[in-house]
Amino acid sequence: MNTLRLAGVLLFAFMGVAVDFSSYLLSVISDALFISALVFIVWSPLMTGVEKK
């Protein structure tokens, strides 16, 4: 599952950079979407790790 999570983070990071070369409005919207998805993907395991301790 961690490998899949890492692949998702890398995919979203690549897509965020790729969309930056398109229109400005699309770039802003996609950056907000991708950053929120990255935060969700990374934040979830961190919070479950804290709760287990």
mmCIF entry with sequence, helices, sheets and N, C-alpha, C, O atoms, coordinates in Angstrom:
data_MODEL
# 
_entry.id   MODEL 
# 
_entity.id                         1 
_entity.type                       polymer 
_entity.pdbx_number_of_molecules   1 
# 
_entity_poly.entity_id                      1 
_entity_poly.type                           'polypeptide(L)' 
_entity_poly.nstd_linkage                   no 
_entity_poly.nstd_monomer                   no 
_entity_poly.pdbx_seq_one_letter_code       MNTLRLAGVLLFAFMGVAVDFSSYLLSVISDALFISALVFIVWSPLMTGVEKK 
_entity_poly.pdbx_seq_one_letter_code_can   MNTLRLAGVLLFAFMGVAVDFSSYLLSVISDALFISALVFIVWSPLMTGVEKK 
_entity_poly.pdbx_strand_id                 A 
# 
loop_
_entity_poly_seq.entity_id 
_entity_poly_seq.num 
_entity_poly_seq.mon_id 
_entity_poly_seq.hetero 
1 1  MET n 
1 2  ASN n 
1 3  THR n 
1 4  LEU n 
1 5  ARG n 
1 6  LEU n 
1 7  ALA n 
1 8  GLY n 
1 9  VAL n 
1 10 LEU n 
1 11 LEU n 
1 12 PHE n 
1 13 ALA n 
1 14 PHE n 
1 15 MET n 
1 16 GLY n 
1 17 VAL n 
1 18 ALA n 
1 19 VAL n 
1 20 ASP n 
1 21 PHE n 
1 22 SER n 
1 23 SER n 
1 24 TYR n 
1 25 LEU n 
1 26 LEU n 
1 27 SER n 
1 28 VAL n 
1 29 ILE n 
1 30 SER n 
1 31 ASP n 
1 32 ALA n 
1 33 LEU n 
1 34 PHE n 
1 35 ILE n 
1 36 SER n 
1 37 ALA n 
1 38 LEU n 
1 39 VAL n 
1 40 PHE n 
1 41 ILE n 
1 42 VAL n 
1 43 TRP n 
1 44 SER n 
1 45 PRO n 
1 46 LEU n 
1 47 MET n 
1 48 THR n 
1 49 GLY n 
1 50 VAL n 
1 51 GLU n 
1 52 LYS n 
1 53 LYS n 
# 
_struct_asym.id          A 
_struct_asym.entity_id   1 
# 
loop_
_struct_conf.conf_type_id 
_struct_conf.id 
_struct_conf.pdbx_PDB_helix_id 
_struct_conf.beg_label_comp_id 
_struct_conf.beg_label_asym_id 
_struct_conf.beg_label_seq_id 
_struct_conf.pdbx_beg_PDB_ins_code 
_struct_conf.end_label_comp_id 
_struct_conf.end_label_asym_id 
_struct_conf.end_label_seq_id 
_struct_conf.pdbx_end_PDB_ins_code 
_struct_conf.beg_auth_comp_id 
_struct_conf.beg_auth_asym_id 
_struct_conf.beg_auth_seq_id 
_struct_conf.end_auth_comp_id 
_struct_conf.end_auth_asym_id 
_struct_conf.end_auth_seq_id 
_struct_conf.pdbx_PDB_helix_class 
_struct_conf.details 
_struct_conf.pdbx_PDB_helix_length 
HELX_P HELX_P1 AA1 ASN A 2  ? VAL A 19 ? ASN A 2  VAL A 19 1 ? 18 
HELX_P HELX_P2 AA2 TYR A 24 ? LYS A 52 ? TYR A 24 LYS A 52 1 ? 29 
# 
_struct_conf_type.id          HELX_P 
_struct_conf_type.criteria    ? 
_struct_conf_type.reference   ? 
# 
loop_
_atom_site.group_PDB 
_atom_site.id 
_atom_site.type_symbol 
_atom_site.label_atom_id 
_atom_site.label_alt_id 
_atom_site.label_comp_id 
_atom_site.label_asym_id 
_atom_site.label_entity_id 
_atom_site.label_seq_id 
_atom_site.pdbx_PDB_ins_code 
_atom_site.Cartn_x 
_atom_site.Cartn_y 
_atom_site.Cartn_z 
_atom_site.occupancy 
_atom_site.B_iso_or_equiv 
_atom_site.pdbx_formal_charge 
_atom_site.auth_seq_id 
_atom_site.auth_comp_id 
_atom_site.auth_asym_id 
_atom_site.auth_atom_id 
_atom_site.pdbx_PDB_model_num 
ATOM 1   N N  . MET A 1 1  ? 0.829  -1.204 0.000   1.00 0.00 ? 1  MET A N  1 
ATOM 2   C CA . MET A 1 1  ? 0.000  0.000  0.000   1.00 0.00 ? 1  MET A CA 1 
ATOM 3   C C  . MET A 1 1  ? 0.864  1.255  0.000   1.00 0.00 ? 1  MET A C  1 
ATOM 4   O O  . MET A 1 1  ? 0.507  2.252  -0.628  1.00 0.00 ? 1  MET A O  1 
ATOM 5   N N  . ASN A 1 2  ? 2.006  1.216  0.704   1.00 0.00 ? 2  ASN A N  1 
ATOM 6   C CA . ASN A 1 2  ? 2.884  2.387  0.725   1.00 0.00 ? 2  ASN A CA 1 
ATOM 7   C C  . ASN A 1 2  ? 3.469  2.676  -0.649  1.00 0.00 ? 2  ASN A C  1 
ATOM 8   O O  . ASN A 1 2  ? 3.659  3.837  -1.011  1.00 0.00 ? 2  ASN A O  1 
ATOM 9   N N  . THR A 1 3  ? 3.757  1.628  -1.416  1.00 0.00 ? 3  THR A N  1 
ATOM 10  C CA . THR A 1 3  ? 4.278  1.829  -2.767  1.00 0.00 ? 3  THR A CA 1 
ATOM 11  C C  . THR A 1 3  ? 3.225  2.487  -3.653  1.00 0.00 ? 3  THR A C  1 
ATOM 12  O O  . THR A 1 3  ? 3.536  3.369  -4.453  1.00 0.00 ? 3  THR A O  1 
ATOM 13  N N  . LEU A 1 4  ? 1.987  2.053  -3.502  1.00 0.00 ? 4  LEU A N  1 
ATOM 14  C CA . LEU A 1 4  ? 0.897  2.650  -4.272  1.00 0.00 ? 4  LEU A CA 1 
ATOM 15  C C  . LEU A 1 4  ? 0.687  4.106  -3.866  1.00 0.00 ? 4  LEU A C  1 
ATOM 16  O O  . LEU A 1 4  ? 0.428  4.959  -4.715  1.00 0.00 ? 4  LEU A O  1 
ATOM 17  N N  . ARG A 1 5  ? 0.797  4.385  -2.587  1.00 0.00 ? 5  ARG A N  1 
ATOM 18  C CA . ARG A 1 5  ? 0.641  5.758  -2.090  1.00 0.00 ? 5  ARG A CA 1 
ATOM 19  C C  . ARG A 1 5  ? 1.757  6.653  -2.648  1.00 0.00 ? 5  ARG A C  1 
ATOM 20  O O  . ARG A 1 5  ? 1.497  7.781  -3.066  1.00 0.00 ? 5  ARG A O  1 
ATOM 21  N N  . LEU A 1 6  ? 2.992  6.150  -2.652  1.00 0.00 ? 6  LEU A N  1 
ATOM 22  C CA . LEU A 1 6  ? 4.116  6.912  -3.198  1.00 0.00 ? 6  LEU A CA 1 
ATOM 23  C C  . LEU A 1 6  ? 3.933  7.150  -4.693  1.00 0.00 ? 6  LEU A C  1 
ATOM 24  O O  . LEU A 1 6  ? 4.223  8.239  -5.189  1.00 0.00 ? 6  LEU A O  1 
ATOM 25  N N  . ALA A 1 7  ? 3.459  6.145  -5.407  1.00 0.00 ? 7  ALA A N  1 
ATOM 26  C CA . ALA A 1 7  ? 3.209  6.305  -6.843  1.00 0.00 ? 7  ALA A CA 1 
ATOM 27  C C  . ALA A 1 7  ? 2.136  7.363  -7.088  1.00 0.00 ? 7  ALA A C  1 
ATOM 28  O O  . ALA A 1 7  ? 2.237  8.140  -8.038  1.00 0.00 ? 7  ALA A O  1 
ATOM 29  N N  . GLY A 1 8  ? 1.116  7.398  -6.243  1.00 0.00 ? 8  GLY A N  1 
ATOM 30  C CA . GLY A 1 8  ? 0.071  8.414  -6.367  1.00 0.00 ? 8  GLY A CA 1 
ATOM 31  C C  . GLY A 1 8  ? 0.603  9.812  -6.137  1.00 0.00 ? 8  GLY A C  1 
ATOM 32  O O  . GLY A 1 8  ? 0.247  10.746 -6.855  1.00 0.00 ? 8  GLY A O  1 
ATOM 33  N N  . VAL A 1 9  ? 1.463  9.959  -5.129  1.00 0.00 ? 9  VAL A N  1 
ATOM 34  C CA . VAL A 1 9  ? 2.063  11.266 -4.850  1.00 0.00 ? 9  VAL A CA 1 
ATOM 35  C C  . VAL A 1 9  ? 2.908  11.727 -6.026  1.00 0.00 ? 9  VAL A C  1 
ATOM 36  O O  . VAL A 1 9  ? 2.820  12.882 -6.442  1.00 0.00 ? 9  VAL A O  1 
ATOM 37  N N  . LEU A 1 10 ? 3.721  10.835 -6.561  1.00 0.00 ? 10 LEU A N  1 
ATOM 38  C CA . LEU A 1 10 ? 4.568  11.200 -7.697  1.00 0.00 ? 10 LEU A CA 1 
ATOM 39  C C  . LEU A 1 10 ? 3.732  11.531 -8.935  1.00 0.00 ? 10 LEU A C  1 
ATOM 40  O O  . LEU A 1 10 ? 4.067  12.450 -9.683  1.00 0.00 ? 10 LEU A O  1 
ATOM 41  N N  . LEU A 1 11 ? 2.659  10.793 -9.149  1.00 0.00 ? 11 LEU A N  1 
ATOM 42  C CA . LEU A 1 11 ? 1.780  11.069 -10.288 1.00 0.00 ? 11 LEU A CA 1 
ATOM 43  C C  . LEU A 1 11 ? 1.124  12.438 -10.158 1.00 0.00 ? 11 LEU A C  1 
ATOM 44  O O  . LEU A 1 11 ? 1.088  13.201 -11.123 1.00 0.00 ? 11 LEU A O  1 
ATOM 45  N N  . PHE A 1 12 ? 0.605  12.757 -8.968  1.00 0.00 ? 12 PHE A N  1 
ATOM 46  C CA . PHE A 1 12 ? -0.026 14.060 -8.766  1.00 0.00 ? 12 PHE A CA 1 
ATOM 47  C C  . PHE A 1 12 ? 0.992  15.188 -8.885  1.00 0.00 ? 12 PHE A C  1 
ATOM 48  O O  . PHE A 1 12 ? 0.673  16.250 -9.420  1.00 0.00 ? 12 PHE A O  1 
ATOM 49  N N  . ALA A 1 13 ? 2.211  14.976 -8.397  1.00 0.00 ? 13 ALA A N  1 
ATOM 50  C CA . ALA A 1 13 ? 3.245  16.003 -8.519  1.00 0.00 ? 13 ALA A CA 1 
ATOM 51  C C  . ALA A 1 13 ? 3.582  16.246 -9.991  1.00 0.00 ? 13 ALA A C  1 
ATOM 52  O O  . ALA A 1 13 ? 3.712  17.394 -10.416 1.00 0.00 ? 13 ALA A O  1 
ATOM 53  N N  . PHE A 1 14 ? 3.722  15.175 -10.764 1.00 0.00 ? 14 PHE A N  1 
ATOM 54  C CA . PHE A 1 14 ? 4.006  15.317 -12.193 1.00 0.00 ? 14 PHE A CA 1 
ATOM 55  C C  . PHE A 1 14 ? 2.860  16.022 -12.912 1.00 0.00 ? 14 PHE A C  1 
ATOM 56  O O  . PHE A 1 14 ? 3.094  16.890 -13.752 1.00 0.00 ? 14 PHE A O  1 
ATOM 57  N N  . MET A 1 15 ? 1.622  15.650 -12.584 1.00 0.00 ? 15 MET A N  1 
ATOM 58  C CA . MET A 1 15 ? 0.474  16.271 -13.241 1.00 0.00 ? 15 MET A CA 1 
ATOM 59  C C  . MET A 1 15 ? 0.383  17.753 -12.892 1.00 0.00 ? 15 MET A C  1 
ATOM 60  O O  . MET A 1 15 ? 0.007  18.567 -13.735 1.00 0.00 ? 15 MET A O  1 
ATOM 61  N N  . GLY A 1 16 ? 0.726  18.105 -11.657 1.00 0.00 ? 16 GLY A N  1 
ATOM 62  C CA . GLY A 1 16 ? 0.723  19.518 -11.262 1.00 0.00 ? 16 GLY A CA 1 
ATOM 63  C C  . GLY A 1 16 ? 1.711  20.329 -12.077 1.00 0.00 ? 16 GLY A C  1 
ATOM 64  O O  . GLY A 1 16 ? 1.411  21.453 -12.480 1.00 0.00 ? 16 GLY A O  1 
ATOM 65  N N  . VAL A 1 17 ? 2.885  19.770 -12.323 1.00 0.00 ? 17 VAL A N  1 
ATOM 66  C CA . VAL A 1 17 ? 3.892  20.468 -13.123 1.00 0.00 ? 17 VAL A CA 1 
ATOM 67  C C  . VAL A 1 17 ? 3.471  20.513 -14.590 1.00 0.00 ? 17 VAL A C  1 
ATOM 68  O O  . VAL A 1 17 ? 3.653  21.534 -15.253 1.00 0.00 ? 17 VAL A O  1 
ATOM 69  N N  . ALA A 1 18 ? 2.913  19.425 -15.099 1.00 0.00 ? 18 ALA A N  1 
ATOM 70  C CA . ALA A 1 18 ? 2.521  19.368 -16.509 1.00 0.00 ? 18 ALA A CA 1 
ATOM 71  C C  . ALA A 1 18 ? 1.405  20.361 -16.825 1.00 0.00 ? 18 ALA A C  1 
ATOM 72  O O  . ALA A 1 18 ? 1.415  20.972 -17.894 1.00 0.00 ? 18 ALA A O  1 
ATOM 73  N N  . VAL A 1 19 ? 0.454  20.533 -15.926 1.00 0.00 ? 19 VAL A N  1 
ATOM 74  C CA . VAL A 1 19 ? -0.667 21.433 -16.182 1.00 0.00 ? 19 VAL A CA 1 
ATOM 75  C C  . VAL A 1 19 ? -0.232 22.889 -16.078 1.00 0.00 ? 19 VAL A C  1 
ATOM 76  O O  . VAL A 1 19 ? -0.884 23.763 -16.649 1.00 0.00 ? 19 VAL A O  1 
ATOM 77  N N  . ASP A 1 20 ? 0.851  23.169 -15.364 1.00 0.00 ? 20 ASP A N  1 
ATOM 78  C CA . ASP A 1 20 ? 1.333  24.544 -15.246 1.00 0.00 ? 20 ASP A CA 1 
ATOM 79  C C  . ASP A 1 20 ? 1.694  25.154 -16.598 1.00 0.00 ? 20 ASP A C  1 
ATOM 80  O O  . ASP A 1 20 ? 1.771  26.376 -16.718 1.00 0.00 ? 20 ASP A O  1 
ATOM 81  N N  . PHE A 1 21 ? 1.913  24.336 -17.603 1.00 0.00 ? 21 PHE A N  1 
ATOM 82  C CA . PHE A 1 21 ? 2.264  24.856 -18.916 1.00 0.00 ? 21 PHE A CA 1 
ATOM 83  C C  . PHE A 1 21 ? 1.032  25.147 -19.770 1.00 0.00 ? 21 PHE A C  1 
ATOM 84  O O  . PHE A 1 21 ? 1.157  25.543 -20.929 1.00 0.00 ? 21 PHE A O  1 
ATOM 85  N N  . SER A 1 22 ? -0.150 24.952 -19.202 1.00 0.00 ? 22 SER A N  1 
ATOM 86  C CA . SER A 1 22 ? -1.377 25.279 -19.931 1.00 0.00 ? 22 SER A CA 1 
ATOM 87  C C  . SER A 1 22 ? -1.878 26.643 -19.472 1.00 0.00 ? 22 SER A C  1 
ATOM 88  O O  . SER A 1 22 ? -1.086 27.455 -18.992 1.00 0.00 ? 22 SER A O  1 
ATOM 89  N N  . SER A 1 23 ? -3.144 26.907 -19.604 1.00 0.00 ? 23 SER A N  1 
ATOM 90  C CA . SER A 1 23 ? -3.689 28.228 -19.290 1.00 0.00 ? 23 SER A CA 1 
ATOM 91  C C  . SER A 1 23 ? -3.557 28.555 -17.801 1.00 0.00 ? 23 SER A C  1 
ATOM 92  O O  . SER A 1 23 ? -3.427 27.659 -16.966 1.00 0.00 ? 23 SER A O  1 
ATOM 93  N N  . TYR A 1 24 ? -3.592 29.838 -17.488 1.00 0.00 ? 24 TYR A N  1 
ATOM 94  C CA . TYR A 1 24 ? -3.382 30.308 -16.115 1.00 0.00 ? 24 TYR A CA 1 
ATOM 95  C C  . TYR A 1 24 ? -4.500 29.847 -15.186 1.00 0.00 ? 24 TYR A C  1 
ATOM 96  O O  . TYR A 1 24 ? -4.226 29.361 -14.089 1.00 0.00 ? 24 TYR A O  1 
ATOM 97  N N  . LEU A 1 25 ? -5.754 29.990 -15.608 1.00 0.00 ? 25 LEU A N  1 
ATOM 98  C CA . LEU A 1 25 ? -6.885 29.602 -14.760 1.00 0.00 ? 25 LEU A CA 1 
ATOM 99  C C  . LEU A 1 25 ? -6.883 28.100 -14.505 1.00 0.00 ? 25 LEU A C  1 
ATOM 100 O O  . LEU A 1 25 ? -7.104 27.659 -13.377 1.00 0.00 ? 25 LEU A O  1 
ATOM 101 N N  . LEU A 1 26 ? -6.637 27.319 -15.544 1.00 0.00 ? 26 LEU A N  1 
ATOM 102 C CA . LEU A 1 26 ? -6.565 25.873 -15.383 1.00 0.00 ? 26 LEU A CA 1 
ATOM 103 C C  . LEU A 1 26 ? -5.422 25.502 -14.453 1.00 0.00 ? 26 LEU A C  1 
ATOM 104 O O  . LEU A 1 26 ? -5.538 24.561 -13.667 1.00 0.00 ? 26 LEU A O  1 
ATOM 105 N N  . SER A 1 27 ? -4.326 26.229 -14.536 1.00 0.00 ? 27 SER A N  1 
ATOM 106 C CA . SER A 1 27 ? -3.180 25.971 -13.674 1.00 0.00 ? 27 SER A CA 1 
ATOM 107 C C  . SER A 1 27 ? -3.527 26.205 -12.209 1.00 0.00 ? 27 SER A C  1 
ATOM 108 O O  . SER A 1 27 ? -3.170 25.395 -11.353 1.00 0.00 ? 27 SER A O  1 
ATOM 109 N N  . VAL A 1 28 ? -4.214 27.294 -11.913 1.00 0.00 ? 28 VAL A N  1 
ATOM 110 C CA . VAL A 1 28 ? -4.578 27.607 -10.526 1.00 0.00 ? 28 VAL A CA 1 
ATOM 111 C C  . VAL A 1 28 ? -5.545 26.564 -9.977  1.00 0.00 ? 28 VAL A C  1 
ATOM 112 O O  . VAL A 1 28 ? -5.377 26.091 -8.853  1.00 0.00 ? 28 VAL A O  1 
ATOM 113 N N  . ILE A 1 29 ? -6.545 26.208 -10.757 1.00 0.00 ? 29 ILE A N  1 
ATOM 114 C CA . ILE A 1 29 ? -7.537 25.223 -10.312 1.00 0.00 ? 29 ILE A CA 1 
ATOM 115 C C  . ILE A 1 29 ? -6.882 23.857 -10.110 1.00 0.00 ? 29 ILE A C  1 
ATOM 116 O O  . ILE A 1 29 ? -7.121 23.193 -9.102  1.00 0.00 ? 29 ILE A O  1 
ATOM 117 N N  . SER A 1 30 ? -6.073 23.449 -11.053 1.00 0.00 ? 30 SER A N  1 
ATOM 118 C CA . SER A 1 30 ? -5.446 22.133 -10.943 1.00 0.00 ? 30 SER A CA 1 
ATOM 119 C C  . SER A 1 30 ? -4.439 22.089 -9.803  1.00 0.00 ? 30 SER A C  1 
ATOM 120 O O  . SER A 1 30 ? -4.331 21.073 -9.117  1.00 0.00 ? 30 SER A O  1 
ATOM 121 N N  . ASP A 1 31 ? -3.700 23.176 -9.589  1.00 0.00 ? 31 ASP A N  1 
ATOM 122 C CA . ASP A 1 31 ? -2.763 23.201 -8.465  1.00 0.00 ? 31 ASP A CA 1 
ATOM 123 C C  . ASP A 1 31 ? -3.494 23.055 -7.140  1.00 0.00 ? 31 ASP A C  1 
ATOM 124 O O  . ASP A 1 31 ? -3.030 22.334 -6.257  1.00 0.00 ? 31 ASP A O  1 
ATOM 125 N N  . ALA A 1 32 ? -4.621 23.721 -6.988  1.00 0.00 ? 32 ALA A N  1 
ATOM 126 C CA . ALA A 1 32 ? -5.398 23.592 -5.754  1.00 0.00 ? 32 ALA A CA 1 
ATOM 127 C C  . ALA A 1 32 ? -5.893 22.157 -5.578  1.00 0.00 ? 32 ALA A C  1 
ATOM 128 O O  . ALA A 1 32 ? -5.842 21.611 -4.475  1.00 0.00 ? 32 ALA A O  1 
ATOM 129 N N  . LEU A 1 33 ? -6.367 21.551 -6.656  1.00 0.00 ? 33 LEU A N  1 
ATOM 130 C CA . LEU A 1 33 ? -6.846 20.176 -6.589  1.00 0.00 ? 33 LEU A CA 1 
ATOM 131 C C  . LEU A 1 33 ? -5.712 19.209 -6.264  1.00 0.00 ? 33 LEU A C  1 
ATOM 132 O O  . LEU A 1 33 ? -5.852 18.355 -5.389  1.00 0.00 ? 33 LEU A O  1 
ATOM 133 N N  . PHE A 1 34 ? -4.598 19.345 -6.964  1.00 0.00 ? 34 PHE A N  1 
ATOM 134 C CA . PHE A 1 34 ? -3.495 18.415 -6.769  1.00 0.00 ? 34 PHE A CA 1 
ATOM 135 C C  . PHE A 1 34 ? -2.847 18.573 -5.398  1.00 0.00 ? 34 PHE A C  1 
ATOM 136 O O  . PHE A 1 34 ? -2.476 17.579 -4.775  1.00 0.00 ? 34 PHE A O  1 
ATOM 137 N N  . ILE A 1 35 ? -2.708 19.796 -4.925  1.00 0.00 ? 35 ILE A N  1 
ATOM 138 C CA . ILE A 1 35 ? -2.110 20.005 -3.607  1.00 0.00 ? 35 ILE A CA 1 
ATOM 139 C C  . ILE A 1 35 ? -3.013 19.436 -2.523  1.00 0.00 ? 35 ILE A C  1 
ATOM 140 O O  . ILE A 1 35 ? -2.527 18.822 -1.573  1.00 0.00 ? 35 ILE A O  1 
ATOM 141 N N  . SER A 1 36 ? -4.315 19.629 -2.651  1.00 0.00 ? 36 SER A N  1 
ATOM 142 C CA . SER A 1 36 ? -5.220 19.057 -1.648  1.00 0.00 ? 36 SER A CA 1 
ATOM 143 C C  . SER A 1 36 ? -5.192 17.529 -1.696  1.00 0.00 ? 36 SER A C  1 
ATOM 144 O O  . SER A 1 36 ? -5.277 16.881 -0.653  1.00 0.00 ? 36 SER A O  1 
ATOM 145 N N  . ALA A 1 37 ? -5.076 16.952 -2.879  1.00 0.00 ? 37 ALA A N  1 
ATOM 146 C CA . ALA A 1 37 ? -4.974 15.495 -2.988  1.00 0.00 ? 37 ALA A CA 1 
ATOM 147 C C  . ALA A 1 37 ? -3.666 14.997 -2.388  1.00 0.00 ? 37 ALA A C  1 
ATOM 148 O O  . ALA A 1 37 ? -3.651 13.974 -1.704  1.00 0.00 ? 37 ALA A O  1 
ATOM 149 N N  . LEU A 1 38 ? -2.569 15.707 -2.636  1.00 0.00 ? 38 LEU A N  1 
ATOM 150 C CA . LEU A 1 38 ? -1.289 15.323 -2.044  1.00 0.00 ? 38 LEU A CA 1 
ATOM 151 C C  . LEU A 1 38 ? -1.340 15.392 -0.528  1.00 0.00 ? 38 LEU A C  1 
ATOM 152 O O  . LEU A 1 38 ? -0.846 14.495 0.156   1.00 0.00 ? 38 LEU A O  1 
ATOM 153 N N  . VAL A 1 39 ? -1.935 16.451 -0.002  1.00 0.00 ? 39 VAL A N  1 
ATOM 154 C CA . VAL A 1 39 ? -2.052 16.581 1.451   1.00 0.00 ? 39 VAL A CA 1 
ATOM 155 C C  . VAL A 1 39 ? -2.879 15.429 2.011   1.00 0.00 ? 39 VAL A C  1 
ATOM 156 O O  . VAL A 1 39 ? -2.522 14.860 3.042   1.00 0.00 ? 39 VAL A O  1 
ATOM 157 N N  . PHE A 1 40 ? -3.973 15.078 1.350   1.00 0.00 ? 40 PHE A N  1 
ATOM 158 C CA . PHE A 1 40 ? -4.806 13.970 1.818   1.00 0.00 ? 40 PHE A CA 1 
ATOM 159 C C  . PHE A 1 40 ? -4.039 12.652 1.783   1.00 0.00 ? 40 PHE A C  1 
ATOM 160 O O  . PHE A 1 40 ? -4.100 11.869 2.731   1.00 0.00 ? 40 PHE A O  1 
ATOM 161 N N  . ILE A 1 41 ? -3.315 12.406 0.687   1.00 0.00 ? 41 ILE A N  1 
ATOM 162 C CA . ILE A 1 41 ? -2.577 11.149 0.543   1.00 0.00 ? 41 ILE A CA 1 
ATOM 163 C C  . ILE A 1 41 ? -1.486 11.031 1.598   1.00 0.00 ? 41 ILE A C  1 
ATOM 164 O O  . ILE A 1 41 ? -1.276 9.950  2.148   1.00 0.00 ? 41 ILE A O  1 
ATOM 165 N N  . VAL A 1 42 ? -0.797 12.114 1.885   1.00 0.00 ? 42 VAL A N  1 
ATOM 166 C CA . VAL A 1 42 ? 0.313  12.073 2.837   1.00 0.00 ? 42 VAL A CA 1 
ATOM 167 C C  . VAL A 1 42 ? -0.185 12.210 4.274   1.00 0.00 ? 42 VAL A C  1 
ATOM 168 O O  . VAL A 1 42 ? 0.370  11.582 5.176   1.00 0.00 ? 42 VAL A O  1 
ATOM 169 N N  . TRP A 1 43 ? -1.214 13.013 4.503   1.00 0.00 ? 43 TRP A N  1 
ATOM 170 C CA . TRP A 1 43 ? -1.684 13.305 5.862   1.00 0.00 ? 43 TRP A CA 1 
ATOM 171 C C  . TRP A 1 43 ? -2.350 12.093 6.510   1.00 0.00 ? 43 TRP A C  1 
ATOM 172 O O  . TRP A 1 43 ? -2.188 11.877 7.711   1.00 0.00 ? 43 TRP A O  1 
ATOM 173 N N  . SER A 1 44 ? -3.087 11.304 5.748   1.00 0.00 ? 44 SER A N  1 
ATOM 174 C CA . SER A 1 44 ? -3.818 10.164 6.307   1.00 0.00 ? 44 SER A CA 1 
ATOM 175 C C  . SER A 1 44 ? -2.909 9.172  7.036   1.00 0.00 ? 44 SER A C  1 
ATOM 176 O O  . SER A 1 44 ? -3.203 8.827  8.180   1.00 0.00 ? 44 SER A O  1 
ATOM 177 N N  . PRO A 1 45 ? -1.825 8.700  6.427   1.00 0.00 ? 45 PRO A N  1 
ATOM 178 C CA . PRO A 1 45 ? -0.964 7.758  7.154   1.00 0.00 ? 45 PRO A CA 1 
ATOM 179 C C  . PRO A 1 45 ? -0.266 8.405  8.347   1.00 0.00 ? 45 PRO A C  1 
ATOM 180 O O  . PRO A 1 45 ? -0.009 7.740  9.351   1.00 0.00 ? 45 PRO A O  1 
ATOM 181 N N  . LEU A 1 46 ? 0.039  9.688  8.243   1.00 0.00 ? 46 LEU A N  1 
ATOM 182 C CA . LEU A 1 46 ? 0.680  10.360 9.373   1.00 0.00 ? 46 LEU A CA 1 
ATOM 183 C C  . LEU A 1 46 ? -0.259 10.406 10.570  1.00 0.00 ? 46 LEU A C  1 
ATOM 184 O O  . LEU A 1 46 ? 0.168  10.171 11.701  1.00 0.00 ? 46 LEU A O  1 
ATOM 185 N N  . MET A 1 47 ? -1.516 10.701 10.338  1.00 0.00 ? 47 MET A N  1 
ATOM 186 C CA . MET A 1 47 ? -2.478 10.785 11.439  1.00 0.00 ? 47 MET A CA 1 
ATOM 187 C C  . MET A 1 47 ? -2.785 9.408  12.026  1.00 0.00 ? 47 MET A C  1 
ATOM 188 O O  . MET A 1 47 ? -2.946 9.284  13.240  1.00 0.00 ? 47 MET A O  1 
ATOM 189 N N  . THR A 1 48 ? -2.868 8.384  11.200  1.00 0.00 ? 48 THR A N  1 
ATOM 190 C CA . THR A 1 48 ? -3.116 7.047  11.738  1.00 0.00 ? 48 THR A CA 1 
ATOM 191 C C  . THR A 1 48 ? -1.903 6.550  12.507  1.00 0.00 ? 48 THR A C  1 
ATOM 192 O O  . THR A 1 48 ? -2.049 5.800  13.472  1.00 0.00 ? 48 THR A O  1 
ATOM 193 N N  . GLY A 1 49 ? -0.703 6.958  12.092  1.00 0.00 ? 49 GLY A N  1 
ATOM 194 C CA . GLY A 1 49 ? 0.504  6.596  12.835  1.00 0.00 ? 49 GLY A CA 1 
ATOM 195 C C  . GLY A 1 49 ? 0.551  7.261  14.190  1.00 0.00 ? 49 GLY A C  1 
ATOM 196 O O  . GLY A 1 49 ? 1.008  6.654  15.158  1.00 0.00 ? 49 GLY A O  1 
ATOM 197 N N  . VAL A 1 50 ? 0.090  8.497  14.281  1.00 0.00 ? 50 VAL A N  1 
ATOM 198 C CA . VAL A 1 50 ? 0.065  9.221  15.552  1.00 0.00 ? 50 VAL A CA 1 
ATOM 199 C C  . VAL A 1 50 ? -0.974 8.604  16.481  1.00 0.00 ? 50 VAL A C  1 
ATOM 200 O O  . VAL A 1 50 ? -0.738 8.496  17.684  1.00 0.00 ? 50 VAL A O  1 
ATOM 201 N N  . GLU A 1 51 ? -2.117 8.200  15.942  1.00 0.00 ? 51 GLU A N  1 
ATOM 202 C CA . GLU A 1 51 ? -3.186 7.621  16.759  1.00 0.00 ? 51 GLU A CA 1 
ATOM 203 C C  . GLU A 1 51 ? -2.790 6.267  17.330  1.00 0.00 ? 51 GLU A C  1 
ATOM 204 O O  . GLU A 1 51 ? -3.245 5.904  18.414  1.00 0.00 ? 51 GLU A O  1 
ATOM 205 N N  . LYS A 1 52 ? -1.950 5.512  16.622  1.00 0.00 ? 52 LYS A N  1 
ATOM 206 C CA . LYS A 1 52 ? -1.537 4.187  17.094  1.00 0.00 ? 52 LYS A CA 1 
ATOM 207 C C  . LYS A 1 52 ? -0.567 4.270  18.264  1.00 0.00 ? 52 LYS A C  1 
ATOM 208 O O  . LYS A 1 52 ? -0.460 3.325  19.045  1.00 0.00 ? 52 LYS A O  1 
ATOM 209 N N  . LYS A 1 53 ? 0.139  5.385  18.394  1.00 0.00 ? 53 LYS A N  1 
ATOM 210 C CA . LYS A 1 53 ? 1.147  5.501  19.455  1.00 0.00 ? 53 LYS A CA 1 
ATOM 211 C C  . LYS A 1 53 ? 0.557  5.715  20.795  1.00 0.00 ? 53 LYS A C  1 
ATOM 212 O O  . LYS A 1 53 ? 1.286  5.830  21.780  1.00 0.00 ? 53 LYS A O  1 
# 
